[in-house]
């Protein structure tokens, strides 16, 4: 791929991003589409986020339990695991796992719509495909990914 082609694709992606943010804030608001996408992106990803943080926490607890007693601070295993998951590893893992899951789903959905000419049908009905397809997915991702990060994190018991 030539540098010119890369520049053209980058420009097209920048324009699409700008149109999506503009469609997100411009009335009329597609609240029903937003809620459906939030359920699709967020609620259906709870299992993946939970399993990811559960097993990561277990592995970290095991590794920490093996190394901290030699330093004489075995009572801090839970605190070390909890704080390191909450601050560093948890958000990164959830973003990667859930981002990969929802990104693949969005790509497959929009790709199928393009192949079956549903996007052209939206244009022929004078509906903006960016407002109907891209903006609800963007809103849902911006709301649900941080929510999944918070929900998927272990809670410290006082």
For each residue, the residues with C-beta under 8 A, 3 or more apart:
1: 5 6
2: 5 6
3: 6 7
4: 7 8
5: 1 2 8 9
6: 1 2 3 9 10
7: 3 4 10 11
8: 4 5 11 12
9: 5 6 12 13
10: 6 7 13 14
11: 7 8 14 15
12: 8 9 15 16
13: 9 10 16 17
14: 10 11 17 18
15: 11 12 18 19
16: 12 13 19 20 130 134
17: 13 14 20 21
18: 14 15 21 22
19: 15 16 22 23 130 134
20: 16 17 23 24 130 134 135 138
21: 17 18 24 25 138
22: 18 19 25 26
23: 19 20 26 128 130 131 134 135
24: 20 21 135 138 139
25: 21 22
26: 22 23 131
27:
28:
29: 34
30: 33 34 131 132 135 136
31: 34 35
32: 35 36
33: 30 36 37 132 136
34: 29 30 31 37 38 136 139 140
35: 31 32 38 39
36: 32 33 39 40 136
37: 33 34 40 41 136 137 139 140
38: 34 35 41 42 43 139 140 143 144
39: 35 36 42 43 44
40: 36 37 43 44 105 140
41: 37 38 44 45 102 137 140 141 144 145
42: 38 39 45 46 140 143 144 145 147 148
43: 38 39 40 46
44: 39 40 41 47
45: 41 42 48 49 98 101 102 144 148
46: 42 43 49 50 148 151 152
47: 44 50 51
48: 45 51 52 97 98 101
49: 45 46 52 53 94 97 98 148 149 151 152
50: 46 47 53 54 151 152
51: 47 48 54 55
52: 48 49 55 56 93 94 97 152
53: 49 50 56 57 85 90 93 94 152 153 154
54: 50 51 57 58
55: 51 52 58 59
56: 52 53 59 60 85 89 90 93
57: 53 54 60 61 81 85 154
58: 54 55 61 62
59: 55 56 62 63
60: 56 57 63 64 81 84 85 89
61: 57 58 64 65 77 78 81
62: 58 59 65 66
63: 59 60 66 67
64: 60 61 67 68 77 80 81
65: 61 62 68 69 74 77
66: 62 63 69
67: 63 64 70 71
68: 64 65 71 73 74 76 77 80
69: 65 66 72 73 74
70: 67
71: 67 68
72: 69
73: 68 69 76
74: 65 68 69 77
75:
76: 68 73 79 80
77: 61 64 65 68 74 80 81
78: 61 81 82
79: 76 82 83 156
80: 64 68 76 77 83 84
81: 57 60 61 64 77 78 84 85 154
82: 78 79 85 86 154 156
83: 79 80 86 87
84: 60 80 81 87 88 89
85: 53 56 57 60 81 82 88 89 90 153 154
86: 82 83 90 153 154 156
87: 83 84 90
88: 84 85 91 92
89: 56 60 84 85 92 93
90: 53 56 85 86 87 93 94 149 152 153 154
91: 88 94 95 149
92: 88 89 95 96
93: 52 53 56 89 90 96 97
94: 49 52 53 90 91 97 98 145 148 149 152
95: 91 92 98 99 145 149
96: 92 93 99 100
97: 48 49 52 93 94 100 101
98: 45 48 49 94 95 101 102 145 148
99: 95 96 102 103 145
100: 96 97 103 104
101: 45 48 97 98 104 105
102: 41 45 98 99 105 106 141
103: 99 100 106 107
104: 100 101 107 108
105: 40 101 102 108 109
106: 102 103 109 110 137
107: 103 104 110 111
108: 104 105 111 112
109: 105 106 112 113
110: 106 107 113 114 119 133
111: 107 108 114 115
112: 108 109 115 116
113: 109 110 116 118 119 133
114: 110 111 117 118 119
115: 111 112
116: 112 113
117: 114 120 121
118: 113 114 121 122
119: 110 113 114 122 123 129 133
120: 117 123 124
121: 117 118 124 125
122: 118 119 125 127 128 129 132 133
123: 119 120 126 127 129
124: 120 121
125: 121 122
126: 123
127: 122 123 131 132
128: 23 122 131 132
129: 119 122 123 132 133 134
130: 16 19 20 23 133 134 135
131: 23 26 30 127 128 134 135
132: 30 33 122 127 128 129 135 136
133: 110 113 119 122 129 130 136 137
134: 16 19 20 23 129 130 131 137 138
135: 20 23 24 30 130 131 132 138 139
136: 30 33 34 36 37 132 133 139 140
137: 37 41 106 133 134 140 141
138: 20 21 24 134 135 141 142
139: 24 34 37 38 135 136 142 143
140: 34 37 38 40 41 42 136 137 143 144
141: 41 102 137 138 144 145
142: 138 139 145 146
143: 38 42 139 140 146 147
144: 38 41 42 45 140 141 147 148
145: 41 42 94 95 98 99 141 142 148 149
146: 142 143 149 150
147: 42 143 144 150 151
148: 42 45 46 49 94 98 144 145 151 152
149: 49 90 91 94 95 145 146 152 153
150: 146 147 153
151: 46 49 50 147 148
152: 46 49 50 52 53 90 94 148 149
153: 53 85 86 90 149 150
154: 53 57 81 82 85 86 90
155:
156: 79 82 86
157:
158:
